[in-house]
Amino acid sequence: MTQYLAGPTVTRLLAEMGADVVKIEQPPGGDPSRTFAIVKDGRSGYFVQQNRGKRSLCIDFDHPDGRAALDSLLDRADVFVENYGPGVLERRGLDWASLRQRNPRLVMASISGYGRDSAYSDKPAFDLIAQAMSGIMYMTGDPDGPPMPVGTSIGDVGAGVHAATAIGFALFHRERTGEGQHCDISMVDTLFHMHEVTVQGPSLTGMRWRPTRSGHQARINAPMGAFKAPEGWIVIQVMQAQWDRFCRAIGRPDLEHDERFADLNGRQKNRQELNDLIEEWMGGYETDEEVLAVLAAERIPSAPVLEPAAAIGHPYFESRQMVRTVTDPVLGELAMPGNPLRLSTQPEPLELVAPRLGEHNAEVLAELGYDQAGMAELESAGVLQRGDT
């Protein structure tokens, strides 16, 4: 019972690993992402990407007959995933305390902005709010500019991946004990967990050191950041172990023992002078590929700042099957990110299709024991609904 991004990310990963996922959608429109972002012929690419391989049951679960069908599903389910707002499921008796009484083996995963059990559990949140509250936005942007959000929904997707991980552990626990449990995943927690220095640093220094935004070139190491290249931008990160090779790469072996740059403290203190030298060196080439080839020859960690669309056809992303070209019955062929989970005995990627609204109503209800007459009655009462996209 998920919509938009965080919850569907969980069940997308599960579906791509072979799970039978039944997506509960509410009439009349189902998941709002069906009409979100880029829509072609009434079909949303956003929805297709996040919901391939799932079965859609569009049912009014506030109707007594619809609720009865939902309860039957919950009684036999292994996992129940939801990302509703505060209080929505509690008011319907679909919270963990209620469901564990019905199905003690159930694993339930809840994804929310602040977690189901917290001082802020009653507050609504989206990805942007989580980025702000977690401190991620505070650390992003130019040093003298405003805090900036990351250019993608990392709170939603990150929480979804964390929830999928928690579900796996919970299912393993159930194999050992026979008991289900509740996975309470917060978007704020997921992002806050990503801080590597910015929490323990102030703590260790008695708050004397406070992190600040560093923009496109880092302050904690040098050289480290994005540098203007002949055509675009190239990221470089050089640690002490690479310093001598980096000096050779840029044709300045004399800098290796230069007192301004010989150690990390010196490079940090004189980072602007060093950064200028690097961009001047890059400016001597005609293409970014030439710069990257020189750095690669000395095994310097570097990469182009890639436009996401440039991943289509890129040798790295193709070799990892991280750009999938899929065929949708309405949209035709489209490229989308692949499955990041790689297991040695994993089969070839499954051929999955995103469901039309209520496409699997009859199929799912038949599995629950409903006959054609019972389904027709639910349809005529408006409890079930189907759509073309």
C-alpha positions in Angstrom: 0.0 0.0 0.0 2.5 2.6 -1.3 2.5 5.6 -3.6 4.9 8.0 -5.3 8.5 7.0 -4.6 9.7 5.9 -1.2 7.4 2.9 -0.7 7.3 1.9 -4.4 11.2 1.8 -4.3 11.0 -1.0 -1.7 8.6 -3.1 -3.7 10.3 -2.3 -7.0 13.5 -3.9 -5.6 11.5 -6.8 -4.2 9.7 -7.3 -7.6 13.0 -7.2 -9.5 14.3 -9.9 -7.2 11.3 -12.1 -8.0 8.7 -11.3 -5.3 5.0 -11.5 -6.0 4.0 -7.9 -5.2 0.3 -6.9 -5.0 -0.1 -3.1 -5.2 -3.2 -1.9 -3.4 -4.6 1.2 -5.1 -7.6 3.3 -4.0 -10.3 4.4 -6.4 -10.8 6.5 -8.4 -7.3 7.2 -9.6 -5.0 4.8 -7.8 -1.4 5.8 -7.1 -1.2 9.6 -7.8 2.2 9.0 -9.6 0.1 7.5 -12.5 -0.3 11.0 -13.7 2.9 12.5 -12.4 5.9 14.0 -14.2 6.3 13.1 -17.9 3.1 11.6 -19.2 2.6 10.1 -22.7 -0.7 8.8 -24.0 -2.0 9.0 -20.4 0.8 6.8 -19.0 3.5 8.1 -16.7 7.1 7.0 -17.2 7.6 7.8 -13.5 4.9 5.3 -12.5 6.2 2.7 -14.9 9.8 2.8 -13.6 8.7 2.3 -10.0 6.0 -0.2 -10.5 7.1 -2.8 -13.1 6.3 -6.3 -12.2 3.6 -5.6 -9.6 0.0 -6.6 -9.7 -2.6 -3.9 -9.3 -5.7 -4.4 -7.1 -7.7 -1.2 -7.2 -10.1 -1.5 -4.3 -11.9 0.8 -1.9 -10.7 -0.6 1.4 -12.8 1.8 3.4 -15.9 -0.1 2.1 -16.7 -3.1 4.3 -16.5 -5.5 1.4 -13.2 -4.0 0.2 -11.8 -4.2 3.7 -12.7 -7.9 3.9 -10.7 -8.6 0.7 -7.8 -6.6 2.1 -7.9 -8.5 5.3 -7.8 -11.8 3.5 -4.6 -10.6 1.7 -3.0 -9.5 4.9 -3.7 -12.8 6.5 -1.7 -14.7 3.9 1.0 -12.0 3.1 4.7 -12.4 4.0 5.4 -8.7 3.9 3.2 -5.5 4.1 4.8 -2.2 2.9 3.2 1.1 3.4 4.2 4.8 3.2 1.0 6.6 4.2 0.9 9.8 6.2 0.6 9.9 10.0 -2.5 8.3 11.4 -3.9 7.1 8.1 -3.5 3.4 8.8 -4.0 3.7 12.6 -7.5 5.1 12.1 -8.3 2.0 10.0 -6.8 -0.6 12.3 -4.1 -1.3 9.8 -1.2 -0.4 12.2 1.4 -2.9 13.4 -0.2 -3.4 16.8 -3.5 -4.5 15.1 -2.0 -6.5 12.2 0.4 -8.6 14.3 -2.6 -10.0 16.1 -4.1 -11.1 12.7 -0.9 -12.5 11.2 2.0 -13.1 13.7 4.4 -14.1 10.9 3.8 -10.8 9.0 6.8 -8.5 8.3 5.5 -4.9 8.1 7.7 -2.1 6.7 6.6 1.5 7.3 8.4 4.4 5.6 7.7 7.9 6.8 9.5 11.3 7.2 10.1 11.0 10.9 9.4 7.4 11.7 6.3 5.9 13.3 7.8 6.0 16.7 9.4 9.5 17.4 8.8 12.9 18.9 7.9 14.1 15.4 5.9 11.1 14.2 2.8 13.2 13.7 4.5 15.6 11.2 4.0 15.2 7.5 7.1 15.2 5.3 8.4 14.8 1.8 12.0 14.2 0.5 12.8 17.9 0.6 11.8 18.2 4.3 13.9 15.2 5.1 16.9 16.7 3.3 16.5 19.9 5.4 15.9 18.2 8.8 18.8 15.7 8.3 21.4 18.3 7.7 22.1 17.1 4.2 20.8 20.4 2.7 22.9 22.4 5.2 26.0 20.8 3.9 25.2 21.2 0.2 25.8 24.4 -1.8 28.4 27.1 -2.2 30.2 28.3 1.0 28.7 31.8 0.8 25.4 30.8 -0.8 22.1 29.3 0.5 21.7 25.7 1.5 20.7 23.6 -1.6 18.8 20.4 -2.0 20.4 17.5 -3.7 19.2 17.3 -7.3 17.4 13.9 -6.8 15.1 12.4 -4.3 17.8 10.7 -2.2 15.6 10.7 1.0 12.8 8.8 -0.7 15.0 6.3 -2.6 17.5 5.9 0.3 14.7 5.1 2.7 13.3 2.6 0.2 16.6 0.8 0.0 17.1 0.8 3.7 13.6 -0.6 4.1 14.3 -3.4 1.6 17.4 -4.3 3.6 15.4 -4.3 6.9 12.8 -6.6 5.3 15.5 -9.1 4.3 16.8 -9.2 7.9 13.3 -9.4 9.3 12.5 -12.4 7.0 15.7 -14.1 8.1 14.7 -13.5 11.7 11.3 -15.0 11.0 13.0 -18.1 9.5 14.9 -18.5 12.8 12.0 -17.7 15.2 8.7 -17.9 13.3 7.9 -14.3 14.4 7.3 -11.3 12.1 8.2 -7.8 13.1 7.8 -4.1 12.2 10.5 -2.2 10.2 10.1 1.5 11.1 12.1 3.4 8.5 12.5 7.2 8.6 13.7 9.3 5.7 15.4 11.7 8.1 17.2 8.8 9.8 18.3 7.4 6.4 19.9 10.7 5.4 21.3 11.6 8.8 23.1 8.2 8.8 25.1 9.5 5.8 27.1 12.1 7.8 30.6 10.8 8.1 32.4 13.7 9.9 29.9 16.4 10.4 28.4 15.0 13.6 31.3 13.4 15.4 33.7 16.2 14.4 31.9 18.9 16.5 31.4 16.4 19.3 35.1 15.5 19.5 36.1 19.2 19.5 33.7 20.4 22.0 31.8 22.2 19.2 34.8 24.3 18.4 34.9 22.8 14.9 31.7 23.2 13.0 31.2 22.0 9.4 30.4 24.4 6.6 29.4 24.1 3.0 32.4 23.6 0.7 30.7 24.0 -2.7 32.2 22.1 -5.6 35.7 21.8 -4.1 36.2 20.2 -0.7 37.8 21.7 2.3 38.7 18.6 4.2 41.1 17.3 1.5 42.9 18.8 -1.5 42.8 18.4 -4.4 39.2 17.1 -4.1 36.2 18.3 -6.0 34.9 19.4 -9.5 37.3 21.2 -11.8 36.6 23.1 -15.0 37.8 21.0 -17.8 38.0 21.8 -21.6 34.4 20.8 -22.3 32.7 20.2 -18.9 33.6 19.3 -15.4 35.9 16.6 -14.0 36.0 15.4 -10.4 39.3 14.5 -8.8 40.1 13.1 -5.4 43.7 12.8 -4.5 44.8 11.3 -1.1 48.4 11.3 0.1 49.1 7.9 -1.4 48.3 9.3 -4.9 50.0 12.7 -4.5 53.3 11.7 -6.2 51.5 10.1 -9.2 49.2 13.1 -9.5 52.2 15.4 -9.7 53.5 13.3 -12.5 50.2 13.2 -14.3 49.9 17.0 -14.4 53.5 17.4 -15.5 54.7 19.0 -12.3 56.8 16.4 -10.4 58.4 19.4 -8.7 55.2 19.9 -6.7 55.6 16.6 -4.9 58.0 18.0 -2.3 57.0 21.7 -2.6 56.5 22.9 0.9 53.2 24.5 0.0 51.7 21.1 -1.1 53.9 18.3 0.2 51.4 17.2 2.9 47.7 17.4 3.5 47.9 20.4 5.8 49.8 22.4 3.2 47.5 21.4 0.4 44.5 22.5 2.5 46.0 25.8 3.4 47.0 26.5 -0.2 44.1 24.7 -1.9 43.0 27.7 -4.0 46.5 28.0 -5.5 46.6 24.3 -6.2 43.1 24.3 -7.7 44.1 27.1 -10.1 47.2 25.1 -11.2 45.0 22.1 -11.9 42.4 24.0 -14.0 45.3 25.7 -15.9 46.7 22.2 -16.6 43.3 20.9 -17.8 42.9 24.0 -20.0 45.9 22.8 -22.1 43.9 20.0 -23.6 41.1 20.1 -26.2 38.8 17.4 -24.8 37.8 16.1 -21.4 38.6 12.6 -22.6 42.3 13.5 -23.0 42.4 14.8 -19.5 40.8 11.7 -18.1 43.1 9.5 -20.1 46.2 11.1 -18.5 44.8 10.8 -15.0 43.8 7.2 -15.7 47.3 6.3 -16.8 48.5 7.3 -13.3 45.5 5.6 -11.7 44.3 8.9 -10.2 40.6 8.6 -9.0 38.7 10.8 -11.4 35.5 10.9 -13.4 33.5 13.2 -15.6 30.5 15.0 -14.1 28.0 13.0 -16.1 24.6 14.2 -17.2 22.2 11.4 -16.3 21.0 11.0 -19.8 24.6 10.4 -20.9 24.5 7.1 -19.1 22.3 5.7 -22.0 24.8 3.8 -24.2 27.7 4.5 -21.8 30.0 1.5 -21.6 30.1 1.4 -17.8 26.3 1.5 -17.3 25.8 -1.0 -20.2 28.3 -3.4 -18.7 26.5 -3.3 -15.3 23.0 -3.4 -16.9 22.3 -0.3 -15.0 20.5 1.3 -17.9 17.7 -1.0 -18.9 15.7 -0.6 -22.1 12.3 -2.0 -21.3 9.1 -2.3 -23.4 5.9 -0.9 -22.0 2.6 -1.7 -23.7 1.6 2.0 -23.8 4.9 3.9 -23.8 6.8 1.5 -26.1 10.6 1.4 -25.4 12.1 3.5 -22.7 15.4 3.5 -20.8 15.4 3.5 -17.0 17.9 2.7 -14.2 18.4 -1.0 -13.6 18.6 -3.1 -10.4 21.6 -2.2 -8.2 21.5 -5.5 -6.3 24.0 -7.9 -7.8 24.1 -11.5 -6.6 26.3 -14.3 -8.0 23.4 -16.7 -8.6 20.9 -14.1 -9.7 19.1 -14.9 -13.0 18.9 -12.6 -15.9 16.8 -9.5 -15.3 13.1 -10.3 -15.3 10.9 -9.0 -18.0 8.5 -6.9 -16.0 5.6 -4.7 -17.0 3.9 -2.0 -14.9 0.2 -2.8 -14.3 -2.7 -0.8 -15.6 -5.0 0.4 -12.9 -6.9 -2.6 -11.4 -5.5 -4.8 -14.1 -5.2 -7.8 -11.7 -8.4 -7.3 -9.7 -9.9 -10.6 -10.9 -6.7 -12.5 -10.7 -5.9 -11.5 -7.1 -9.5 -11.9 -5.9 -9.8 -15.4 -7.5 -6.8 -16.4 -5.5 -8.6 -15.3 -2.4 -11.6 -17.5 -3.3 -13.9 -15.0 -4.9 -16.1 -16.2 -7.8 -17.2 -14.2 -10.9 -20.5 -13.3 -9.3 -18.8 -11.9 -6.2 -16.4 -9.9 -8.2 -19.2 -8.5 -10.4 -21.0 -7.4 -7.3 -18.0 -5.6 -6.0 -17.5 -3.8 -9.4 -21.2 -2.7 -9.6 -20.9 -1.3 -6.0 -17.8 0.7 -7.0 -15.6 -1.2 -4.6 -13.4 -2.4 -7.5 -12.2 -0.2 -10.4 -10.2 -0.6 -13.5 -8.5 1.9 -15.9 -6.7 1.9 -19.2 -3.3 3.2 -18.0 
